[in-house]
């Protein structure tokens, strides 16, 4: 994950104003972001599939899966609540507050 980031940033910093990498990143910025997030979301999926294939989940009780799901929900609600309280305390306008709460509450890998 770190190596492509470093290589991409290094290529963007080549000191030419009209460098092809800089033009491509500017042109396809949203597409690259969606592609990156999709690939990042596939990592847990691949790990779960690998564990299922090895039979690791055979010994897991259904109640434990529900407990993990409940903790998952609690973490989301905690992040949303904390960010809502902090942005309300800053007295920002509603549009900015919504954007801040959603951005600050976004989690990819920890969850």
VENKADA-V874939 format. One record per residue. N is the residue number from 1. RES is the residue in three letters. SS is DSSP state (a for helix, b for strand, c for the rest). D_CENTER is the distance of its C-alpha to the mean C-alpha in whole Angstrom. Layout:
<<N:RES:SS:D_CENTER> <N:RES:SS:D_CENTER>>
//
This chain:
<<1:UNK:c:13> <2:UNK:a:14> <3:UNK:a:18> <4:UNK:a:16> <5:UNK:a:15> <6:UNK:a:18> <7:UNK:a:20> <8:UNK:a:19> <9:UNK:a:19> <10:UNK:a:23> <11:UNK:a:24> <12:UNK:a:23> <13:UNK:c:25> <14:UNK:c:28> <15:UNK:c:31> <16:UNK:c:32> <17:UNK:c:31> <18:UNK:c:31> <19:UNK:c:29> <20:UNK:a:28> <21:UNK:a:24> <22:UNK:a:24> <23:UNK:a:25> <24:UNK:a:23> <25:UNK:a:20> <26:UNK:a:21> <27:UNK:a:22> <28:UNK:c:19> <29:UNK:a:16> <30:UNK:a:15> <31:UNK:a:15> <32:UNK:a:14> <33:UNK:a:11> <34:UNK:a:11> <35:UNK:a:12> <36:UNK:a:10> <37:UNK:a:7> <38:UNK:a:9> <39:UNK:a:10> <40:UNK:a:7> <41:UNK:a:8> <42:UNK:a:11> <43:UNK:a:11> <44:UNK:a:12> <45:UNK:a:14> <46:UNK:a:16> <47:UNK:a:17> <48:UNK:a:18> <49:UNK:a:20> <50:UNK:a:21> <51:UNK:a:22> <52:UNK:a:24> <53:UNK:a:26> <54:UNK:a:27> <55:UNK:c:28> <56:UNK:a:26> <57:UNK:a:25> <58:UNK:a:29> <59:UNK:a:30> <60:UNK:c:27> <61:UNK:c:28> <62:UNK:a:27> <63:UNK:a:27> <64:UNK:a:25> <65:UNK:a:22> <66:UNK:a:23> <67:UNK:a:23> <68:UNK:a:19> <69:UNK:a:18> <70:UNK:a:20> <71:UNK:a:18> <72:UNK:a:15> <73:UNK:a:16> <74:UNK:a:18> <75:UNK:a:15> <76:UNK:a:13> <77:UNK:a:16> <78:UNK:a:17> <79:UNK:a:14> <80:UNK:a:15> <81:UNK:a:19> <82:UNK:a:18> <83:UNK:a:17> <84:UNK:a:19> <85:UNK:a:22> <86:UNK:a:21> <87:UNK:a:21> <88:UNK:a:24> <89:UNK:a:26> <90:UNK:c:25> <91:UNK:c:27> <92:UNK:c:25> <93:UNK:c:25> <94:UNK:a:24> <95:UNK:a:22> <96:UNK:a:20> <97:UNK:a:20> <98:UNK:a:18> <99:UNK:a:15> <100:UNK:a:15> <101:UNK:a:15> <102:UNK:a:12> <103:UNK:a:10> <104:UNK:a:11> <105:UNK:a:10> <106:UNK:c:6> <107:UNK:c:5> <108:UNK:c:3> <109:UNK:c:6> <110:UNK:c:9> <111:UNK:c:9>>
//
